[in-house]
Every structure is written in C-alpha cells, then in structure tokens.
Amino acid sequence: METKQSIDHLMKQIVNHIEEKQGDETIVLNLNDISSMCDYFIISSASSERQLKAIADEIKNELEEKNIFPNHVEGMREARWILMDYGDIVIHLFLKEDREYYGLETIWKDAPIVNIDTL
C-alpha cells in the first residue's frame, strides 16, 4: 500500500500530464470514505478522440518511465471513455458529450472534490 504522500504526488503528476495535453475540466474525487474499489477518481474531458488518446498515451508513457504501470486500461480502441486503473487512483478520460451522458460526478456526488493546487 502506498503512502498518502506518494499517492498525492502521483495524482499531481497525472493531473500535470492531463493539463499538458489540454484536458478540460479536470477534477479529483476523494472516494476514501465512500468506496473500497479505489481512493481517488481523476476525471477529465477532451474535445476529440485524437486528443483523448493523446492524453491517455501521455499518462501511460510518462508513468511507465517511472516504472508505474496500470493494472488495467479500457476504451483505447473506441476512445470515447478511457479508464486507466492505477490501483489507488482510477482515471476516467471522456469525450465531452460522453462525460455529460454518464455523469460520474453526479453518481459520486457524495465524494469530496480534492483541491489539486494543494497536492
């Protein structure tokens, strides 16, 4: 199990990689007290399939250079909703219209939003 400090550092790295590829409306939800599946969701949007894949590739490639590998990745082929499972952190990358349709923020409305700037 990773320490809170190392998880926070990893979250900040992931958010930075999303921002480098101009991901939109990125939020981090704290699921610690709500779910046992993971501690945090990072949710972000892209305006095209190409941008969505570029964000996912950036995260995957940069973390692999640090020997951090996902447990599971789904949605790369369709590139409408890409899920990247890093254990304590699960990343959801959406096309904007799919993010609105699935409404994860609404489903997990009880989860506090993490202030990314304080990580």
N, CA, C and O atoms as CSV, one atom per row, in Angstrom:
chain,resi,resn,atom,element,x,y,z
A,1,MET,N,N,0.845,-1.189,0.000
A,1,MET,CA,C,0.000,0.000,0.000
A,1,MET,C,C,0.888,1.249,0.000
A,1,MET,O,O,1.877,1.333,0.729
A,2,GLU,N,N,0.514,2.185,-0.814
A,2,GLU,CA,C,1.296,3.412,-0.928
A,2,GLU,C,C,0.918,4.393,0.182
A,2,GLU,O,O,-0.173,4.322,0.748
A,3,THR,N,N,1.837,5.306,0.479
A,3,THR,CA,C,1.556,6.327,1.472
A,3,THR,C,C,0.700,7.421,0.857
A,3,THR,O,O,0.656,7.575,-0.364
A,4,LYS,N,N,0.023,8.175,1.705
A,4,LYS,CA,C,-0.796,9.290,1.221
A,4,LYS,C,C,0.056,10.270,0.430
A,4,LYS,O,O,-0.385,10.799,-0.590
A,5,GLN,N,N,1.274,10.513,0.899
A,5,GLN,CA,C,2.162,11.457,0.219
A,5,GLN,C,C,2.506,10.970,-1.190
A,5,GLN,O,O,2.515,11.765,-2.130
A,6,SER,N,N,2.788,9.676,-1.348
A,6,SER,CA,C,3.135,9.165,-2.678
A,6,SER,C,C,1.912,9.141,-3.593
A,6,SER,O,O,2.037,9.361,-4.798
A,7,ILE,N,N,0.739,8.878,-3.033
A,7,ILE,CA,C,-0.490,8.922,-3.833
A,7,ILE,C,C,-0.759,10.353,-4.283
A,7,ILE,O,O,-1.094,10.583,-5.446
A,8,ASP,N,N,-0.617,11.314,-3.380
A,8,ASP,CA,C,-0.807,12.725,-3.744
A,8,ASP,C,C,0.170,13.146,-4.839
A,8,ASP,O,O,-0.202,13.857,-5.773
A,9,HIS,N,N,1.414,12.707,-4.721
A,9,HIS,CA,C,2.431,13.041,-5.727
A,9,HIS,C,C,2.056,12.441,-7.087
A,9,HIS,O,O,2.183,13.104,-8.116
A,10,LEU,N,N,1.601,11.202,-7.089
A,10,LEU,CA,C,1.184,10.553,-8.332
A,10,LEU,C,C,-0.025,11.266,-8.935
A,10,LEU,O,O,-0.088,11.464,-10.149
A,11,MET,N,N,-0.982,11.651,-8.094
A,11,MET,CA,C,-2.152,12.390,-8.603
A,11,MET,C,C,-1.724,13.684,-9.268
A,11,MET,O,O,-2.210,14.022,-10.348
A,12,LYS,N,N,-0.821,14.406,-8.633
A,12,LYS,CA,C,-0.336,15.674,-9.189
A,12,LYS,C,C,0.352,15.440,-10.531
A,12,LYS,O,O,0.147,16.206,-11.472
A,13,GLN,N,N,1.165,14.389,-10.628
A,13,GLN,CA,C,1.820,14.060,-11.897
A,13,GLN,C,C,0.784,13.783,-12.985
A,13,GLN,O,O,0.901,14.285,-14.103
A,14,ILE,N,N,-0.219,12.990,-12.656
A,14,ILE,CA,C,-1.254,12.645,-13.631
A,14,ILE,C,C,-1.992,13.892,-14.087
A,14,ILE,O,O,-2.202,14.085,-15.284
A,15,VAL,N,N,-2.387,14.737,-13.147
A,15,VAL,CA,C,-3.091,15.978,-13.497
A,15,VAL,C,C,-2.203,16.855,-14.377
A,15,VAL,O,O,-2.688,17.455,-15.335
A,16,ASN,N,N,-0.921,16.936,-14.067
A,16,ASN,CA,C,0.001,17.721,-14.901
A,16,ASN,C,C,0.064,17.181,-16.325
A,16,ASN,O,O,0.085,17.958,-17.280
A,17,HIS,N,N,0.096,15.862,-16.475
A,17,HIS,CA,C,0.129,15.269,-17.819
A,17,HIS,C,C,-1.173,15.559,-18.572
A,17,HIS,O,O,-1.155,15.808,-19.777
A,18,ILE,N,N,-2.283,15.526,-17.866
A,18,ILE,CA,C,-3.569,15.863,-18.494
A,18,ILE,C,C,-3.550,17.315,-18.958
A,18,ILE,O,O,-3.975,17.623,-20.072
A,19,GLU,N,N,-3.057,18.203,-18.101
A,19,GLU,CA,C,-3.008,19.627,-18.452
A,19,GLU,C,C,-2.066,19.889,-19.623
A,19,GLU,O,O,-2.337,20.764,-20.446
A,20,GLU,N,N,-0.960,19.142,-19.711
A,20,GLU,CA,C,-0.021,19.302,-20.828
A,20,GLU,C,C,-0.687,19.026,-22.171
A,20,GLU,O,O,-0.305,19.603,-23.189
A,21,LYS,N,N,-1.679,18.146,-22.171
A,21,LYS,CA,C,-2.398,17.804,-23.403
A,21,LYS,C,C,-3.761,18.498,-23.478
A,21,LYS,O,O,-4.641,18.073,-24.226
A,22,GLN,N,N,-3.924,19.561,-22.702
A,22,GLN,CA,C,-5.117,20.402,-22.695
A,22,GLN,C,C,-6.417,19.655,-22.360
A,22,GLN,O,O,-7.458,19.902,-22.969
A,23,GLY,N,N,-6.343,18.752,-21.396
A,23,GLY,CA,C,-7.566,18.138,-20.895
A,23,GLY,C,C,-8.435,19.207,-20.249
A,23,GLY,O,O,-7.922,20.160,-19.663
A,24,ASP,N,N,-9.746,19.048,-20.356
A,24,ASP,CA,C,-10.690,20.055,-19.859
A,24,ASP,C,C,-11.378,19.602,-18.575
A,24,ASP,O,O,-11.633,18.416,-18.368
A,25,GLU,N,N,-11.669,20.576,-17.726
A,25,GLU,CA,C,-12.496,20.373,-16.528
A,25,GLU,C,C,-12.024,19.172,-15.702
A,25,GLU,O,O,-12.819,18.309,-15.329
A,26,THR,N,N,-10.751,19.135,-15.431
A,26,THR,CA,C,-10.184,18.033,-14.651
A,26,THR,C,C,-10.541,18.196,-13.183
A,26,THR,O,O,-10.349,19.261,-12.595
A,27,ILE,N,N,-11.063,17.124,-12.601
A,27,ILE,CA,C,-11.349,17.121,-11.165
A,27,ILE,C,C,-10.827,15.822,-10.554
A,27,ILE,O,O,-10.660,14.810,-11.234
A,28,VAL,N,N,-10.577,15.888,-9.260
A,28,VAL,CA,C,-10.184,14.708,-8.494
A,28,VAL,C,C,-11.231,14.512,-7.405
A,28,VAL,O,O,-11.513,15.428,-6.632
A,29,LEU,N,N,-11.805,13.312,-7.349
A,29,LEU,CA,C,-12.780,12.975,-6.316
A,29,LEU,C,C,-12.136,12.049,-5.294
A,29,LEU,O,O,-11.469,11.080,-5.655
A,30,ASN,N,N,-12.341,12.354,-4.018
A,30,ASN,CA,C,-11.823,11.537,-2.924
A,30,ASN,C,C,-12.878,10.496,-2.552
A,30,ASN,O,O,-13.932,10.835,-2.015
A,31,LEU,N,N,-12.587,9.234,-2.840
A,31,LEU,CA,C,-13.534,8.147,-2.567
A,31,LEU,C,C,-13.175,7.351,-1.318
A,31,LEU,O,O,-13.782,6.314,-1.049
A,32,ASN,N,N,-12.194,7.825,-0.552
A,32,ASN,CA,C,-11.706,7.087,0.620
A,32,ASN,C,C,-12.811,6.574,1.528
A,32,ASN,O,O,-12.795,5.406,1.918
A,33,ASP,N,N,-13.763,7.419,1.869
A,33,ASP,CA,C,-14.806,7.043,2.822
A,33,ASP,C,C,-16.065,6.525,2.150
A,33,ASP,O,O,-17.054,6.242,2.825
A,34,ILE,N,N,-16.041,6.398,0.817
A,34,ILE,CA,C,-17.247,6.043,0.072
A,34,ILE,C,C,-17.140,4.681,-0.599
A,34,ILE,O,O,-18.131,3.959,-0.702
A,35,SER,N,N,-15.955,4.332,-1.051
A,35,SER,CA,C,-15.792,3.121,-1.856
A,35,SER,C,C,-14.526,2.373,-1.457
A,35,SER,O,O,-13.542,2.971,-1.022
A,36,SER,N,N,-14.572,1.068,-1.613
A,36,SER,CA,C,-13.377,0.264,-1.341
A,36,SER,C,C,-12.619,-0.074,-2.623
A,36,SER,O,O,-11.553,-0.687,-2.564
A,37,MET,N,N,-13.160,0.318,-3.789
A,37,MET,CA,C,-12.503,-0.045,-5.055
A,37,MET,C,C,-11.238,0.757,-5.325
A,37,MET,O,O,-10.292,0.241,-5.920
A,38,CYS,N,N,-11.213,2.011,-4.895
A,38,CYS,CA,C,-10.024,2.854,-5.057
A,38,CYS,C,C,-10.170,4.056,-4.129
A,38,CYS,O,O,-11.221,4.263,-3.522
A,39,ASP,N,N,-9.105,4.842,-4.027
A,39,ASP,CA,C,-9.143,6.018,-3.161
A,39,ASP,C,C,-9.566,7.284,-3.901
A,39,ASP,O,O,-10.212,8.160,-3.327
A,40,TYR,N,N,-9.194,7.372,-5.184
A,40,TYR,CA,C,-9.452,8.603,-5.935
A,40,TYR,C,C,-9.855,8.310,-7.370
A,40,TYR,O,O,-9.374,7.360,-7.987
A,41,PHE,N,N,-10.752,9.148,-7.892
A,41,PHE,CA,C,-11.040,9.221,-9.320
A,41,PHE,C,C,-10.439,10.520,-9.824
A,41,PHE,O,O,-10.581,11.564,-9.187
A,42,ILE,N,N,-9.774,10.460,-10.955
A,42,ILE,CA,C,-9.402,11.664,-11.689
A,42,ILE,C,C,-10.252,11.645,-12.948
A,42,ILE,O,O,-10.208,10.682,-13.714
A,43,ILE,N,N,-11.022,12.699,-13.164
A,43,ILE,CA,C,-11.938,12.776,-14.302
A,43,ILE,C,C,-11.566,13.988,-15.141
A,43,ILE,O,O,-11.370,15.084,-14.616
A,44,SER,N,N,-11.471,13.778,-16.458
A,44,SER,CA,C,-11.160,14.882,-17.358
A,44,SER,C,C,-11.824,14.637,-18.704
A,44,SER,O,O,-12.266,13.527,-19.001
A,45,SER,N,N,-11.887,15.694,-19.517
A,45,SER,CA,C,-12.542,15.629,-20.819
A,45,SER,C,C,-11.599,16.059,-21.920
A,45,SER,O,O,-10.606,16.750,-21.690
A,46,ALA,N,N,-11.942,15.626,-23.135
A,46,ALA,CA,C,-11.233,16.048,-24.341
A,46,ALA,C,C,-12.274,16.346,-25.411
A,46,ALA,O,O,-13.401,15.854,-25.352
A,47,SER,N,N,-11.888,17.152,-26.383
A,47,SER,CA,C,-12.843,17.548,-27.417
A,47,SER,C,C,-12.818,16.638,-28.641
A,47,SER,O,O,-13.673,16.766,-29.518
A,48,SER,N,N,-11.846,15.716,-28.718
A,48,SER,CA,C,-11.780,14.806,-29.867
A,48,SER,C,C,-11.190,13.468,-29.434
A,48,SER,O,O,-10.531,13.371,-28.399
A,49,GLU,N,N,-11.437,12.441,-30.243
A,49,GLU,CA,C,-10.863,11.128,-29.963
A,49,GLU,C,C,-9.338,11.188,-29.995
A,49,GLU,O,O,-8.668,10.553,-29.181
A,50,ARG,N,N,-8.804,11.944,-30.927
A,50,ARG,CA,C,-7.344,12.079,-31.041
A,50,ARG,C,C,-6.758,12.680,-29.757
A,50,ARG,O,O,-5.754,12.190,-29.239
A,51,GLN,N,N,-7.386,13.736,-29.252
A,51,GLN,CA,C,-6.899,14.364,-28.023
A,51,GLN,C,C,-7.032,13.402,-26.841
A,51,GLN,O,O,-6.140,13.320,-25.997
A,52,LEU,N,N,-8.144,12.680,-26.788
A,52,LEU,CA,C,-8.370,11.730,-25.701
A,52,LEU,C,C,-7.265,10.669,-25.671
A,52,LEU,O,O,-6.719,10.366,-24.610
A,53,LYS,N,N,-6.940,10.110,-26.831
A,53,LYS,CA,C,-5.870,9.113,-26.913
A,53,LYS,C,C,-4.517,9.729,-26.557
A,53,LYS,O,O,-3.691,9.090,-25.905
A,54,ALA,N,N,-4.295,10.972,-26.986
A,54,ALA,CA,C,-3.023,11.647,-26.679
A,54,ALA,C,C,-2.852,11.826,-25.173
A,54,ALA,O,O,-1.755,11.643,-24.646
A,55,ILE,N,N,-3.932,12.183,-24.481
A,55,ILE,CA,C,-3.871,12.334,-23.021
A,55,ILE,C,C,-3.550,10.987,-22.373
A,55,ILE,O,O,-2.662,10.896,-21.525
A,56,ALA,N,N,-4.273,9.945,-22.775
A,56,ALA,CA,C,-4.053,8.614,-22.198
A,56,ALA,C,C,-2.634,8.125,-22.478
A,56,ALA,O,O,-1.978,7.578,-21.591
A,57,ASP,N,N,-2.162,8.320,-23.705
A,57,ASP,CA,C,-0.800,7.897,-24.052
A,57,ASP,C,C,0.244,8.655,-23.239
A,57,ASP,O,O,1.234,8.075,-22.792
A,58,GLU,N,N,0.020,9.952,-23.051
A,58,GLU,CA,C,0.947,10.774,-22.255
A,58,GLU,C,C,1.049,10.234,-20.827
A,58,GLU,O,O,2.148,10.058,-20.300
A,59,ILE,N,N,-0.092,9.977,-20.214
A,59,ILE,CA,C,-0.101,9.456,-18.844
A,59,ILE,C,C,0.618,8.111,-18.795
A,59,ILE,O,O,1.527,7.910,-17.990
A,60,LYS,N,N,0.202,7.196,-19.663
A,60,LYS,CA,C,0.763,5.839,-19.660
A,60,LYS,C,C,2.269,5.853,-19.899
A,60,LYS,O,O,3.019,5.216,-19.160
A,61,ASN,N,N,2.712,6.565,-20.915
A,61,ASN,CA,C,4.140,6.588,-21.254
A,61,ASN,C,C,4.986,7.241,-20.164
A,61,ASN,O,O,6.045,6.728,-19.803
A,62,GLU,N,N,4.518,8.367,-19.645
A,62,GLU,CA,C,5.293,9.072,-18.615
A,62,GLU,C,C,5.378,8.267,-17.321
A,62,GLU,O,O,6.426,8.237,-16.676
A,63,LEU,N,N,4.283,7.618,-16.941
A,63,LEU,CA,C,4.318,6.828,-15.707
A,63,LEU,C,C,5.135,5.551,-15.893
A,63,LEU,O,O,5.822,5.115,-14.969
A,64,GLU,N,N,5.066,4.953,-17.078
A,64,GLU,CA,C,5.870,3.753,-17.328
A,64,GLU,C,C,7.362,4.052,-17.231
A,64,GLU,O,O,8.139,3.195,-16.811
A,65,GLU,N,N,7.767,5.262,-17.616
A,65,GLU,CA,C,9.173,5.653,-17.467
A,65,GLU,C,C,9.604,5.652,-16.002
A,65,GLU,O,O,10.789,5.527,-15.695
A,66,LYS,N,N,8.634,5.792,-15.105
A,66,LYS,CA,C,8.909,5.780,-13.660
A,66,LYS,C,C,8.572,4.413,-13.053
A,66,LYS,O,O,8.461,4.269,-11.835
A,67,ASN,N,N,8.414,3.418,-13.927
A,67,ASN,CA,C,8.061,2.055,-13.506
A,67,ASN,C,C,6.725,1.980,-12.778
A,67,ASN,O,O,6.557,1.196,-11.844
A,68,ILE,N,N,5.791,2.793,-13.211
A,68,ILE,CA,C,4.428,2.754,-12.686
A,68,ILE,C,C,3.541,2.293,-13.837
A,68,ILE,O,O,3.437,2.960,-14.867
A,69,PHE,N,N,2.905,1.142,-13.643
A,69,PHE,CA,C,2.131,0.529,-14.718
A,69,PHE,C,C,0.666,0.388,-14.303
A,69,PHE,O,O,0.373,0.115,-13.139
A,70,PRO,N,N,-0.245,0.573,-15.248
A,70,PRO,CA,C,-1.659,0.421,-14.910
A,70,PRO,C,C,-2.006,-1.046,-14.676
A,70,PRO,O,O,-1.430,-1.940,-15.296
A,71,ASN,N,N,-2.952,-1.275,-13.775
A,71,ASN,CA,C,-3.486,-2.620,-13.583
A,71,ASN,C,C,-4.352,-3.012,-14.769
A,71,ASN,O,O,-4.419,-4.177,-15.161
A,72,HIS,N,N,-5.017,-1.997,-15.332
A,72,HIS,CA,C,-5.969,-2.265,-16.412
A,72,HIS,C,C,-6.251,-0.966,-17.160
A,72,HIS,O,O,-6.306,0.107,-16.559
A,73,VAL,N,N,-6.429,-1.073,-18.465
A,73,VAL,CA,C,-6.837,0.068,-19.289
A,73,VAL,C,C,-7.969,-0.404,-20.189
A,73,VAL,O,O,-7.876,-1.465,-20.806
A,74,GLU,N,N,-9.039,0.386,-20.265
A,74,GLU,CA,C,-10.173,0.078,-21.140
A,74,GLU,C,C,-10.507,1.286,-21.993
A,74,GLU,O,O,-10.306,2.428,-21.581
A,75,GLY,N,N,-11.022,1.020,-23.192
A,75,GLY,CA,C,-11.577,2.083,-24.019
A,75,GLY,C,C,-10.628,2.737,-24.995
A,75,GLY,O,O,-11.019,3.691,-25.668
A,76,MET,N,N,-9.397,2.267,-25.103
A,76,MET,CA,C,-8.443,2.908,-26.020
A,76,MET,C,C,-8.892,2.778,-27.474
A,76,MET,O,O,-8.711,3.709,-28.259
A,77,ARG,N,N,-9.465,1.656,-27.835
A,77,ARG,CA,C,-9.887,1.447,-29.219
A,77,ARG,C,C,-11.031,2.393,-29.594
A,77,ARG,O,O,-10.994,3.030,-30.647
A,78,GLU,N,N,-12.037,2.481,-28.737
A,78,GLU,CA,C,-13.195,3.321,-29.035
A,78,GLU,C,C,-12.889,4.794,-28.813
A,78,GLU,O,O,-13.394,5.654,-29.534
A,79,ALA,N,N,-12.071,5.080,-27.828
A,79,ALA,CA,C,-11.637,6.447,-27.491
A,79,ALA,C,C,-12.804,7.403,-27.286
A,79,ALA,O,O,-12.833,8.496,-27.851
A,80,ARG,N,N,-13.761,6.979,-26.476
A,80,ARG,CA,C,-14.845,7.867,-26.059
A,80,ARG,C,C,-14.821,8.015,-24.532
A,80,ARG,O,O,-15.094,9.087,-23.992
A,81,TRP,N,N,-14.493,6.927,-23.863
A,81,TRP,CA,C,-14.312,6.890,-22.409
A,81,TRP,C,C,-13.141,5.944,-22.160
A,81,TRP,O,O,-13.262,4.735,-22.358
A,82,ILE,N,N,-12.035,6.481,-21.738
A,82,ILE,CA,C,-10.860,5.667,-21.435
A,82,ILE,C,C,-10.708,5.599,-19.923
A,82,ILE,O,O,-10.649,6.623,-19.241
A,83,LEU,N,N,-10.647,4.376,-19.415
A,83,LEU,CA,C,-10.472,4.141,-17.986
A,83,LEU,C,C,-9.079,3.560,-17.785
A,83,LEU,O,O,-8.694,2.592,-18.440
A,84,MET,N,N,-8.333,4.164,-16.871
A,84,MET,CA,C,-6.981,3.701,-16.553
A,84,MET,C,C,-6.918,3.440,-15.049
A,84,MET,O,O,-7.043,4.362,-14.243
A,85,ASP,N,N,-6.725,2.178,-14.684
A,85,ASP,CA,C,-6.738,1.772,-13.278
A,85,ASP,C,C,-5.306,1.643,-12.763
A,85,ASP,O,O,-4.561,0.752,-13.170
A,86,TYR,N,N,-4.942,2.550,-11.862
A,86,TYR,CA,C,-3.625,2.514,-11.228
A,86,TYR,C,C,-3.737,2.110,-9.759
A,86,TYR,O,O,-2.928,2.536,-8.934
A,87,GLY,N,N,-4.727,1.299,-9.434
A,87,GLY,CA,C,-4.882,0.824,-8.059
A,87,GLY,C,C,-5.607,1.831,-7.194
A,87,GLY,O,O,-6.837,1.891,-7.202
A,88,ASP,N,N,-4.856,2.622,-6.447
A,88,ASP,CA,C,-5.464,3.630,-5.573
A,88,ASP,C,C,-6.109,4.765,-6.363
A,88,ASP,O,O,-6.977,5.472,-5.852
A,89,ILE,N,N,-5.679,4.933,-7.611
A,89,ILE,CA,C,-6.171,6.019,-8.462
A,89,ILE,C,C,-6.739,5.424,-9.743
A,89,ILE,O,O,-6.073,4.643,-10.423
A,90,VAL,N,N,-7.972,5.796,-10.068
A,90,VAL,CA,C,-8.583,5.395,-11.335
A,90,VAL,C,C,-8.858,6.660,-12.136
A,90,VAL,O,O,-9.481,7.601,-11.645
A,91,ILE,N,N,-8.385,6.664,-13.374
A,91,ILE,CA,C,-8.516,7.829,-14.252
A,91,ILE,C,C,-9.634,7.559,-15.247
A,91,ILE,O,O,-9.681,6.501,-15.875
A,92,HIS,N,N,-10.540,8.534,-15.383
A,92,HIS,CA,C,-11.622,8.473,-16.364
A,92,HIS,C,C,-11.436,9.635,-17.325
A,92,HIS,O,O,-11.556,10.796,-16.932
A,93,LEU,N,N,-11.145,9.328,-18.580
A,93,LEU,CA,C,-10.987,10.345,-19.616
A,93,LEU,C,C,-12.151,10.198,-20.590
A,93,LEU,O,O,-12.381,9.120,-21.138
A,94,PHE,N,N,-12.876,11.280,-20.799
A,94,PHE,CA,C,-14.090,11.236,-21.614
A,94,PHE,C,C,-14.040,12.217,-22.771
A,94,PHE,O,O,-13.381,13.254,-22.689
A,95,LEU,N,N,-14.747,11.885,-23.859
A,95,LEU,CA,C,-15.167,12.929,-24.780
A,95,LEU,C,C,-16.213,13.738,-24.025
A,95,LEU,O,O,-16.940,13.191,-23.196
A,96,LYS,N,N,-16.294,15.023,-24.303
A,96,LYS,CA,C,-17.171,15.903,-23.516
A,96,LYS,C,C,-18.607,15.392,-23.453
A,96,LYS,O,O,-19.204,15.357,-22.377
A,97,GLU,N,N,-19.170,14.994,-24.601
A,97,GLU,CA,C,-20.572,14.565,-24.606
A,97,GLU,C,C,-20.769,13.265,-23.828
A,97,GLU,O,O,-21.823,13.063,-23.224
A,98,ASP,N,N,-19.778,12.390,-23.833
A,98,ASP,CA,C,-19.886,11.149,-23.070
A,98,ASP,C,C,-19.772,11.409,-21.569
A,98,ASP,O,O,-20.419,10.733,-20.769
A,99,ARG,N,N,-18.966,12.367,-21.195
A,99,ARG,CA,C,-18.853,12.723,-19.774
A,99,ARG,C,C,-20.195,13.218,-19.256
A,99,ARG,O,O,-20.625,12.835,-18.168
A,100,GLU,N,N,-20.849,14.060,-20.027
A,100,GLU,CA,C,-22.173,14.548,-19.629
A,100,GLU,C,C,-23.175,13.402,-19.564
A,100,GLU,O,O,-23.984,13.333,-18.638
A,101,TYR,N,N,-23.124,12.509,-20.537
A,101,TYR,CA,C,-24.076,11.400,-20.610
A,101,TYR,C,C,-23.940,10.466,-19.404
A,101,TYR,O,O,-24.941,10.109,-18.783
A,102,TYR,N,N,-22.715,10.071,-19.073
A,102,TYR,CA,C,-22.506,9.109,-17.987
A,102,TYR,C,C,-22.553,9.750,-16.602
A,102,TYR,O,O,-22.903,9.076,-15.633
A,103,GLY,N,N,-22.215,11.011,-16.485
A,103,GLY,CA,C,-22.396,11.760,-15.245
A,103,GLY,C,C,-21.751,11.175,-14.002
A,103,GLY,O,O,-22.402,11.063,-12.963
A,104,LEU,N,N,-20.484,10.801,-14.091
A,104,LEU,CA,C,-19.818,10.230,-12.909
A,104,LEU,C,C,-19.825,11.176,-11.717
A,104,LEU,O,O,-19.957,10.743,-10.572
A,105,GLU,N,N,-19.681,12.473,-11.992
A,105,GLU,CA,C,-19.692,13.433,-10.883
A,105,GLU,C,C,-21.032,13.415,-10.151
A,105,GLU,O,O,-21.079,13.636,-8.941
A,106,THR,N,N,-22.115,13.154,-10.872
A,106,THR,CA,C,-23.437,13.070,-10.251
A,106,THR,C,C,-23.578,11.763,-9.476
A,106,THR,O,O,-24.082,11.746,-8.353
A,107,ILE,N,N,-23.128,10.679,-10.084
A,107,ILE,CA,C,-23.207,9.372,-9.418
A,107,ILE,C,C,-22.412,9.387,-8.109
A,107,ILE,O,O,-22.852,8.830,-7.104
A,108,TRP,N,N,-21.249,10.020,-8.130
A,108,TRP,CA,C,-20.365,10.069,-6.968
A,108,TRP,C,C,-20.429,11.442,-6.287
A,108,TRP,O,O,-19.418,11.950,-5.803
A,109,LYS,N,N,-21.616,12.030,-6.257
A,109,LYS,CA,C,-21.777,13.400,-5.731
A,109,LYS,C,C,-21.405,13.527,-4.255
A,109,LYS,O,O,-21.113,14.629,-3.789
A,110,ASP,N,N,-21.410,12.430,-3.521
A,110,ASP,CA,C,-21.037,12.478,-2.103
A,110,ASP,C,C,-19.523,12.516,-1.888
A,110,ASP,O,O,-19.054,12.728,-0.770
A,111,ALA,N,N,-18.770,12.311,-2.957
A,111,ALA,CA,C,-17.302,12.314,-2.843
A,111,ALA,C,C,-16.784,13.747,-2.838
A,111,ALA,O,O,-17.122,14.527,-3.728
A,112,PRO,N,N,-15.974,14.102,-1.853
A,112,PRO,CA,C,-15.397,15.449,-1.831
A,112,PRO,C,C,-14.454,15.660,-3.019
A,112,PRO,O,O,-13.754,14.741,-3.446
A,113,ILE,N,N,-14.453,16.880,-3.538
A,113,ILE,CA,C,-13.536,17.249,-4.609
A,113,ILE,C,C,-12.220,17.682,-3.972
A,113,ILE,O,O,-12.200,18.507,-3.059
A,114,VAL,N,N,-11.131,17.118,-4.464
A,114,VAL,CA,C,-9.793,17.436,-3.960
A,114,VAL,C,C,-9.299,18.699,-4.652
A,114,VAL,O,O,-9.397,18.827,-5.872
A,115,ASN,N,N,-8.772,19.625,-3.869
A,115,ASN,CA,C,-8.160,20.826,-4.443
A,115,ASN,C,C,-6.795,20.433,-5.006
A,115,ASN,O,O,-5.848,20.192,-4.257
A,116,ILE,N,N,-6.708,20.373,-6.319
A,116,ILE,CA,C,-5.490,19.925,-6.994
A,116,ILE,C,C,-4.299,20.809,-6.643
A,116,ILE,O,O,-3.169,20.328,-6.561
A,117,ASP,N,N,-4.545,22.091,-6.436
A,117,ASP,CA,C,-3.455,23.027,-6.145
A,117,ASP,C,C,-2.779,22.758,-4.805
A,117,ASP,O,O,-1.656,23.211,-4.583
A,118,THR,N,N,-3.440,22.033,-3.912
A,118,THR,CA,C,-2.862,21.773,-2.591
A,118,THR,C,C,-2.088,20.459,-2.525
A,118,THR,O,O,-1.521,20.126,-1.483
A,119,LEU,N,N,-2.060,19.719,-3.615
A,119,LEU,CA,C,-1.343,18.432,-3.607
A,119,LEU,C,C,0.153,18.653,-3.552
A,119,LEU,O,O,0.919,17.690,-3.539
